[in-house]
Amino acid sequence: MKLFASSSRLALLVIGIVLILDQASKIWVKTNMQLSEEIPVLGDWFIIHFTENNGMAFGIEFAGEYGKLFLTLFRIVAVSLIGIYLFRMPKKGASKGLMVSGALIFAGALGNIIDSVFYGVFFNDSYFQLATFLPEEGGYSKLLFGKVVDMLYFPLYEGFLPHWMPFWGGDYFIFFRPVFNLADSAITIGVTSILLFHRSFFKD
């Protein structure tokens, strides 16, 4: 019983830390930067680049308003199921490492859901202005129709690929092109950890 309690407390601690850091970074960017504004951190290798994601990863979107609503509701259902399973895992013999991995995935998914559900109501838009929290004129969209704030950009290589390369030779290439946030990072780390170290737990 003590092991179950300690694993659950550890998972809750990880979830709390990820959510606080994720939301603090998003709120700071949202209220201190205009859309598409950049702040170099490590020269051209690491840049805070403010963008907003209206759909899934890498800017993929479902068609129209109903697509956005479906996506947000799907995320809520999915993260609820993840949360239920996460706190049943200790009874199935999950290690602390696996609990941390699951907590990272849950916290990351929940962090992006908070944006989608509430940011459209809590903030005005960031086009050519700094957004404000709870503006008098109201937010930029309705509940459940908010956009996810992204800001982490690592263009480690940028230039034209050699012409001798197949398929992409001569094309302009940026690595790493996607802009993401701390919630995305938590999900990626959690999934990678499970695939590398904890696959045996799910063998059944």
N, C-alpha and C positions, 0 to 999 in steps of 0.2 A: 504493500500500500504506500509506503514511504517513497518507493521508487516511482510509482505512478504519479504521486503528488509532486515530486521534484522534477520529473520530466515535463509535467504540465506547467509548472511554474516557470521552468526554463523556456518553454515554448511561448508562454505569455510575455515573458521579458523580451524575447527576440521580437515578437510581434509589436510590442509597445515601442521599442527602440526604432525599428524600421519605419513604423507609421509616423513617429515624431520627426525623424530626420527627413523622410520623404515629403511630408506635408509642409514642414518648415522651409525646405528648399523650394518647393513649388510656390508657396505663398510669397516668399521673398522675390523670386523671379517675376511672378505675376504683378507684384506691386512696385517693383523697382526697374523693370525693363519693358520696353515696347516690343511688340511682336517683330521677330527677325533681328532684333538687336543682339550684338555679340560682345563678349568680354573675354579677351585672351587670358588664359591662366598659365599655360606652359607654352609660350610662343604660339606656333601654328599647330601644335600637336594636341593640345587640349583647350577647348573653347567652350564657354558657357554661351550657348546659342538658343534663344527663346523661340520655341515653336509650339504649336498646339496640334494635337492629334484628335481628329474627329471620329476615328474609327478604331480599327484593330492595329496590331503591330505594323510598323513600316508604312503607316498612312492608309492601309487598306480600309475601304468603307463599304457598308451596305447601302443600297440605293434608298435615297429619300429619308424623310422624317421617320417613317415606320421602321426602316432598317436600323436607324440609330436607336430607336426605342427598344426594338427587339434585342439589339446588341447589349444595351445596358441591363435589361431584365435578365438576359442570359447570363451575364457576368454575375449578377446578384445571386441567381440560383446556383451557379457553379461554385462561387466562393462560399456559399452557405453549406453546400455538400462537402467541400474541402474542409471547412471548419469542423463539421460534425465528425468526419472521418479522422481528422487530426487528433481530436481529443478522445477518440476510441483506440488510437494506436498503442498507447502504453499498455492497455490490457491485452494486446496481441503480442507483446514482447518487443516493442520498438525500442531501439537504442536512443540515447540522448542525441547522437549525431543525426539520426533519422528524424527525430522530433524537431531539431533545429532546421533541417532541410525543409520539412513540411511547414514549419512556422514561417520560413522565408517566403515560400510560395504563397501561403495564405495572406501574409502581410502585404506582399507586393500586389497581389490581385485586389485586396481590399483598398490599398492606397489609390490605385487607378479608378476603382469604383467610386470612391469619394469625389474625385474630380468629375466623373461623368454624372453623378447624381446631383451634386450640390454647387459646383463652381459656376454654372450658368445662372444660378439665383444669387449667389454670394458676391459675384464680381461683375463689373461691366467689361466691355471688350477692351483689347489691348492694341487696337489699330491706331497708330500715331498718338498714343497717350499711355500714361501709366494707369493701370486698373486700380480701382479703389474697392475696399471691402464694404459690402452692404451700401452701395450708392443710392442716393435719394431717388434717382430715376428708375431704379430697378436693375436687375442683372441683364446679361446679354442673351439669356434664353430661359426656357422653362425648366422645372425640376425634371431630372432624368435626361436632360439634353445638353449637359455640359461637355466641355472638351478637356482632354487630358493634357497637362502641361509637361513638356519635354524640354531638356536643356543641356544634357551631357553630349558633347560632340568631340570625337577623337579622329580627326583626319590625319592619321599617321603617315600616309603616303598620298600624294596628289600629283598627277602628271600623266603624260601619254605613255601607254604601254608599247613595248618594242613591236615593230611590224612583223617580226618573225613568229610572234605568238599566234596560235590558232584561235579563230573565232573573234577574239577581242583585240588583236594586234592593231595598233594605231589609234585605238579609242582612248578618250580621256577617262581616267580612272581615279576614284577616291576610295581609300581604305582607312578608316572605317566610315561609311557614309551615313548610316542611320543615326538619328538623334534620339536619345532615350532619357530615362529618369531613374531615380534610385529604386523605385518600385519594380521597374523592369529588370534592374540589376539583381534585386533580391530573388525574383522569380527565376532568372537564368542561373544564378548560383545554386538555388535550391534544387532545380531540376537536374543540373549537371552533377551535383553531389549525389543525388539519388541514383542516377544512371551509372556513376563510377563506383560507388561504395555500398549502396544499399539495395541493389536489384534483387538480392536473394530474399528480402523480406516480402516481395510481391510475387514470389514464384508460383503461388497457388492461384 
